[in-house]
């Protein structure tokens, strides 16, 4: 497994090293180019000054006025040299070059040349020349200047600049390490919170992380909360089933303890009734499992897929009667609601409608400022006083039909989880019960 910290550190380190190296190369090149440009510009001006004082004598030799020959051109190996030439046989070289011949050649009129050469005493020189025409002759003038002092100064500059760049790199690496550690510190807190959630110390992740990570944390918290509520409902359902079975078994145990005072026929009838009730309790839980189907965790419910499957299951369960089912929805069929919650909600409401209807059930789902689910049937319905008690846990209006009275209570719990509300009323369209649910997912 790759470490995010190591990847960030390595990536930032290579980026900083590459950036500072590039910066050093650009600065070095720019300074060298700038200095050479200034030198050539100054040397060009000096060449033009020499050109003004150059004449050609009767022997065809170039002559320079004494006033233009400064002391630096007189002192041997001073590092400043000039050459005035007409051709190889007719040229004048400054005294500072002593008897060393610099490698030069005549240039055409208007031609310029700048090059680096090795001069007297192995001095590195910058040589700049230009071709002119004067007194009906082609004259080439060269100026050469030593780069020893300049190169020494550049080496000092490059050393200082390199040291400062290295110090800057070290400081930036320390800064980026501090930034990486502080940026990843919330992830460590999230990791610790996850461990505490796994150990049961926390129910939710309370750490605040980067904006890129918080959607993952929020989604994980949503799954934890949803799983907790589903577990609570499952435990409640299992508890109710266990309580119902325990009551029936206790009744049977009581019959066996007092069988001497009860006739065989009465005992058989009582045992048959208890067995039937146990069968109804188990069948109710199996029916609920069939309605839920193969449920997986998803924050999206596709009505086009889930509703037909749910209705097909209900029609098999209530195959003893022909139920005409119709449903409609607005353009949006994919709801951003937990799939298991939506299936349990629709399953309980539609199961109640299929159970009590005479032959017609209608479902209407719309998504406008929330999710509105309305289920109507053509069953006997309930009176207004009875409607207020239907949402109470375990309340049943008719003991003749199997059930636990928990369906609408479970629906109410899910609706409250989504900050919605539920209302029961008489269906003016079909004549039975109308259940309307309003959900407001976050």
N, C-alpha and C positions, 0 to 999 in steps of 0.2 A: 504494500500500500504506500503510495507516494505521500510525502508530507507536504501539506500546503505551505507551511512555514518555510521549509527548505526550498521549495520551488520559488516562492516569492523572494526569499533572500538571494538565491542564485541568480534569478532573473534581474533583480534590481542591481546586484553587484556587477554583473556583466554589462548591464546598460550604462551604469555610471562609469565603469572603466572605459568602455567604448566611447562614451560621450566625451570624457575628459581627454582621452587620447586624440580623438578627432579635433577637439578644441585646441590642444597643444600643437598639433600639426598645422592647423589653419593659422593660428597666431604666429607660429614660427615662419611659415611661408609668407604671410602678409608683411611681417616686419622686414624680412630679408628682401622681399620685392620692393617695399617702400624705400628702404635705405639705398638699394641699388638704383632705383629710379631717381632719387635725389642726387646721388653721386653722378650719374650720367648727365643729368640736367646741368649740374655745376660744371662738369668737365666740358660739356658742349659750349657753355659760355666762355670757358677759358680757351678753348680751341678757337672760337671766333675772335677773342682778344688777340691771340697769337697771329691769326690770319691777317689782322689789320697791320701788324708790324713786320710781316714777311715780305721780302723782296728777293729777286733773282739777280745775281751779279753777272758780270760779263762772261764768266767762265761757266755759267749755267748752274752755279751752286746756290741753294737757298740761304738767305741771311735773315736773322731775327734781330730787331732792334734791342739794344742792351737794356733799355728801360723796362722791357717786358719780361726779362729773364730775372726772376726773383731768386732769393738766396736758397730756397729749397731746390731749385733746379741747378744750383752751383755746387751744393754739398754732395759728395760722393755717397751713393746708396741711401739717399735721404728718404726714398720711398715715393718721390714724385719725379716723373720723367716726361719729356716730350720728344717727339721725332717729327721733323718736317722733311718730306721727301718728294722728289720729282720722279725718280726711278731708283733702282738699286745702286747706281753709280753716283747719283747726286742726291745726297740726303744729309740732314743736319740733326745730330742727336744731342740732348742736353748733357752737360758735364756730370750731372749726378749719376748717369748710367755708367760713367767711367769708360772702360773699354769693352763693356758687354753689349753685344748686339741683340736687340730685342727682335723676336720673330714677327716682322711686319712686312706688308706688301702694299703696293700702290692700289688705291681705290678709284673707281670711276667717279666722275663728277656727280655729286648728289648722293653717292652711296655712303651709308653709315654702317659701322660695325662695332659691336660691344662684345668682348670676350674675356675670359679669365685665362691668364698665362702665368708662368713662373719666371720671375725676373732675377735680378742680381741677388746673390746670396740666398737663393731659393725663396725669395719673397713672393707670396701670392699677390698678383696684381690684377686690377680691373683695367682693361685696355679699351679705350674708346677712340674711334677714328672717323674722319669724314673727308670725302673727296671734294676739292674745289677747283676752280679755274681762275687763274690770276696771271696777268701779264702774258697772255696768250699761251700759258702753260698749265698743265694739270698738276695740281699740288695736293698732296695728302698730308694731313696733320693728325698725329696721334698724341693722346694724353694717357699716361699710365699712372695709377695711384696704388700704393700698397694697402692691402687689406688686413695687415697683421693686427693693428690696434683695433680695427673694427671687429675682426673675428674674435679677438680676446674679449671685447665688450659683449659681443653676442653670446659667447660661451658663458660669461658671468650671468647675463640676463637669462639664458636658457636654464642655467643651474638654479637660479633663484626662483624662476617661474616654475620649473619642474618640482622643486621642493615645496613651494606653496600649493601647487596642484596636488601633490601627494598628500599634504596635510589636509587640503580640502576634500580629497577623496576619502581619507580616513574619517574625517568629520561627517561627511555625507553617508558613509557606510554605517557609522554609529547611529546617525539620525534615522536612516531607513530601517535599521534593526529595531530601534525603539518604536518607530511607527508600526512596523509589522507586529511586534510583540503586543503593543497596545491595541492594534486593530483585531488581533486574533484572541485577545483576552476574553471578550464576550463569548466566543465559541467555547472556551474552556469552562466558563460559567454555565453555558447551556449543557455541556457534557456532564458537569457535576449535577445539574438539575435532573438530567435524564437518569443518572444513576440513582438519585433520590426517588424519582418516580418509580423506577424499577423495584426499589426496595420498599416502596409503600409509604415513604415519609412525606411525599408530595403527591397531589392529585393533578397538578398542572405545572408546566414549565414557566417559571416566573422571571427568568433572565431576559434582559433586553440585549439584542444583538444588532448587527449591521442591518441596514435596510434590505440588502439582498438576501439575508437569512431569515428575517422575521416572517415572511410569508410561509416558509417551511415550519417555523415554530408555531405560528398561528394555526396552520393546518393540522399539525400534530396535536395541539391542544384541543382542536375541534374533534379530532378522532378520539382522544382520550375522554372528552366529555360525552360524546355520543356513545362510546363503548360503556362508560359508566352507567348512563341512563338505560341502555339496552340490557346491561347486566341486571340492573335493578328491576326492570320490567320482567325479565326472564325469571329472576328469583321470586318475584311476586306471583307470577303465573305458576311456577313449580310449587310454591308454598300453598297456593290455593288448591292446586290439584292434590297435593299430599294431604291437605286438611280434609278435602272432600272424600278421598279414599279412606283416610283414617276414621272419619265419621261412619262411613258405610261398614268398615271392618269391625269397628266397635259395636255397631248395631248387630252384626252377625255374631260376634262373640257373646253378646248379651243373650241372643236367641239360643245359642248352644248351651249357655249356662242354665237357662230356664226351659230347656226343651221338654222337661217332664210335665210342665203345665200347659204346653201348647200342642195342639194337634198336628199330625203330620201334614195334612193339607194346608193348614195355616202356615206352618213352617216353610213349606215349599213355596207358597205364594210370597212370603216375606223375603225368602232368599232370592227368588226370581226378581223381585222388585229391586233389591239391593244390587244384584248383578247387572240389571238393566241401567241403574244409575251409575254404577262404576263404568259400564261400557260407554255411556253418554259422556262422562267426564273425560275418559281416555280419547274418545272420538273427537271431542271438542279440541283437545290439544293437538291431535293428529291433523285435524282440519286446519287449525291455525298454522301448523308447520307446512301444510300443502299450499296454503295461501301465500306464505312468505317465499316458498320456492328456494332455489339456490341463491341465497343472498350474499353479496360481496360488498365490501365497503366502497362506496362511491358517493361523491357529493353532487352527482347529477342523475336525474331520473328521466328516462325517455318514455313519455306517455304512449307513443305509437307502438312501442315494444311491450311495455309492462301491462297496460290496461287490457289488451286482448288476451294475454296469458292469464291474468288474474280472473277475468270473466269466464274464460274457458274452464278454469278450475272450479269456480263457483257453480257453473252449470252442470258439471259432473257431480258435485256434492249434492245439489238439489235437482237431481235428474228426475225426481218423481213428479215435477211440475214443469211446464213449458214457460220459461221466463223470456219475455221480449225485452232485450236490453238495447238502449240507445245512448250514445254519448257524443258530446260535441266539445270543442275547445277553440280558442283563438289561434292565431298563426303560430304561437310559440308552443312547441310540444316538449322541449327539453327544459326541465326545471332544475334550478340550482338548489336542490334539496337532497339530503341524505336518502339514498335509494331505499335502505331498509326502513327508515322512518316513514317514507311515503308509502311503501308497500303495506306496512302494518296499519297505517292510517286508512288507506283506501280499502284494505282487506277487511278491517273490522266494520267500517261503515257499509260497504257493499254486502258483506255477509249478513249484516242485520237487515238490509233492504231485501235481499234474496229470501231470507228466512220468513219475513212477514208479508211479502208482496203476494198478490193474487196471480200476477202474470206480467207485470210491467215495472221496469226500473229504468230510471234516467239519471245520467251523470253529466254534469256541466263543469268545466274547468276553465278559468280565465286568469290571465296574468296582467294585472293593472294595479300598480301601487301595492304589490303583494300577490299572493296566490289565493284565489277563491275557489273552493270545491263545494259543489252543491249536489246532493243525492236525494232523489225523490222516488217514492214507490206508491203503489195503489193498494197498499194493505189497509188494515183497520185503523191505523194511526193511534193517537193517544189524546186524551183531553188535556186542556191547559194545565190543571193542577198536577197531572201525572208527568207532563213534560219536564217540570222543574226537578223531579226526582230521578229521572232516567240517567243523569250523569253521575249519580252517586254510586260508589263502588259496591258491587254485589246486588244492586237493585234490579228486579225483574218485574215487568207488568203482568206476565202470564207464565205461570209455573207449568203449564201444559206442554210447552216447548222446551227442548233441552237448551242449556246455556248456564253461564255462571254470573251473568250480569256485569262482567268486567270489560266488555268490548268498548262501549262508549266512554268508560272511565279511562281506559288506556289511550283512546283517541284524544281525550281532554288533556292528558299528560303530555302527549306529543305536541298538541296545539300550543300549550303553555310554554313548552320548550322553545318554540319558534315565535314567541311573543304575540300570539294570535288570540282568537276567540272562536267559540263554537256556539251555535244557536239551533234550537229545535223548534219546529213550528209545523202547522198543518199545511199540507201541499194543496194549494188551490187548483193546480193543474191535474194532479192524479188522484187526489183525495186521501192519500195516506200520510206518511211522515216525511217531512223535509228536514234534512240535516245540512247546515251550511257552515263551512269551516273557512276561516281567514288566517293565512300564515304570512308572517313577515320575516323571511330569512335575513340574516345579517349580511 
